């Protein structure tokens, strides 16, 4: 899911469907030239509409800005994983 301008993605969200009831947000991105315009929120609100009736979850960094964004969308803190990213 994303928004296009002149055939170029300006936002994108990658959602992994885990099963009929659960979806995981893998990534949200907004082109640097379009940031601070609320496009990330609009994109997520569209995802909530598209995936209505399911539970959506996602992992994020411990950045206060990122956590605040997710909380403002109604996400709840569940746990902190000590090793969220790992090298293969």
BELWONOR-V633867 format. One record per residue. PHI is phi in whole degrees, 0 to 359 (NA if undefined). PSI is psi in radians with two decimals (none if undefined). Layout:
((PHI:PSI) (PHI:PSI))
//
This chain:
((NA:2.39) (189:3.07) (244:2.43) (250:2.58) (222:2.14) (51:0.80) (63:0.38) (237:2.30) (294:2.27) (253:-0.36) (219:2.70) (205:2.50) (231:2.30) (254:2.04) (242:2.18) (262:2.13) (278:1.93) (282:-0.72) (194:-2.91) (298:-0.45) (248:-0.27) (232:2.35) (231:2.51) (244:2.25) (283:2.05) (266:-0.61) (196:2.53) (229:2.30) (218:2.51) (230:2.26) (309:2.39) (304:-0.53) (285:-0.16) (239:0.16) (288:2.82) (66:0.52) (240:0.11) (80:0.18) (291:-0.58) (297:-0.73) (295:-0.80) (299:-0.71) (297:-0.80) (293:-0.68) (298:-0.65) (294:-0.68) (297:-0.70) (298:-0.67) (294:-0.82) (296:-0.58) (252:0.45) (305:2.44) (91:0.00) (241:2.90) (263:2.29) (247:2.33) (223:2.85) (197:2.69) (256:2.57) (216:3.00) (288:3.08) (269:0.34) (294:2.20) (302:-0.62) (294:-0.81) (294:-0.78) (297:-0.68) (297:-0.72) (301:-0.86) (296:-0.73) (298:-0.67) (294:-0.35) (270:-0.04) (101:0.06) (288:2.61) (246:2.48) (291:2.34) (244:-0.91) (199:2.84) (248:2.21) (262:2.24) (295:-0.67) (242:1.51) (277:-0.79) (256:2.45) (217:2.69) (268:2.38) (275:none))
//
